[in-house]
Amino acid sequence: MSFLEEKAMETPSPNPSVKKRGASWSDIWLKNTKPLKHVVFAMQLQQSLATPTSKDPDKEKTLISNFSRIDRTLLLSDDILLRILSKLPVSQRNANSLVCKRWLNLQGRLVRSLKVLDWEFLESGRLISRFPNLSNVDMPKGCLVSSRNAGILLSHRLLSLQIDSWFSNFYEETLFLPVEIVDRGLKALASGCPNLRRLVVIGASELGLLSVAEECLTLQELELHKCSDNVLRGIAACENLQILKLVGNVEGFYSSLVSDIGLTILAQGCKRLVKLELSGCEGSFDGIKAIGQCCQMLEELTFSDHWMDGGWLAALSYCENLKTVRFVSCKKIDPSPGPDEYLGCCPALERLHLQKCQLRDKKSVRAMFRVCEAVREVVFQDCWGLDDDIFSFARVFRRVKFLSLEGCSLLTTEGLESVILSWTELQNLSVVSCKNIKDSEVSSALANLFSVLKELKWRPDTKSLLASSLVGSGMGKRGAKFFKKT
């Protein structure tokens, strides 16, 4: 018989009537070492606060100074402290991160939105380790090769660049980072931030966007500058993309081509698009038709400084669920829209916004209004060429409830009255900075219309408004005693 068997025979069997022995301190220590750290710290804290037996004032000062140096936040776990920091105002985040390294790391976990200014900070991995929970990243400034200490700021509506005084020529190779570096940064960002929801980047290629599409499955919004048809193959892999902005050509900075080929690739890949903006993009009827047929959830479509071929306007009728159409800084709408019977219309359209567009071509504007005849809200802001003849085509809008005119200097009171009196459902009217619309020319019929509107904002002539506000102040007459006729 072995020694172990003898020991087993000698050991008495457990008695069920005997109460079970409680856990020893060694068991607690082995199983719950982490909470005991806070217990030990609390015991040390109580010991330091105990009343000293000696009445020596020097020892009391020493104990008080030691107590002031104790970090009492160590009693709190990271999760609890993180919840506390998240309740504080955003303006205090920079100050809180300077308290200690622990607070610095915790504050980094609270940051969700970030603009990348230093590309090396991204490539080195410090950005991912410092801000692991990013969901919104803006990268164009980091992709630009510019001097931070330069005194000249070259600004465009879409981007800005700091340059030195000796800088004379613009070349795409010197303005932007190489494509390989941008793709490498996108790959590092995608692997470290898989919960990315919004991304803005410039100068990426198909491979870089494919890495984002594979890692960031929750990506919903993408803004891509310096885009081309080849790059759109990578965007098409983002199946959950809902908001997309493509910038193909920016005059003076770069020139990229987005044609019907790229728009068709985009339409077949991103079928869940809700908002789409095409800035500086080319295309024609076929590209817009493909988007309308494939992206059936599309509700908002924006054209900014577009280079579309003639006849593309008729393709808007294929966007059956389109609710908003915007034209921004467009030098032309459609040079040859074709006959009316081929134009069609957007039955679900509710809003038509035109901002800083040239509306001198009567045939083009007439066709656009015909396609958007179901619109309920119309906004004209700083549009050139909008005179009485052009605005008269707006009579086709029979369901308009809201009209806003701002900076339309060619439109007169008579031209405005001839159109809005035919709109039986008009409820809100805003006329601002339209100098040829005069208060003195308002007819009784127009005044009666104003009285039944739900909301009216009437400030057509800013000069008359300024003159009426200065009545009695003496402004404009104080120089008379110095400049008298002789």
Disulfide bonds with the S-S distance in Angstrom:
none
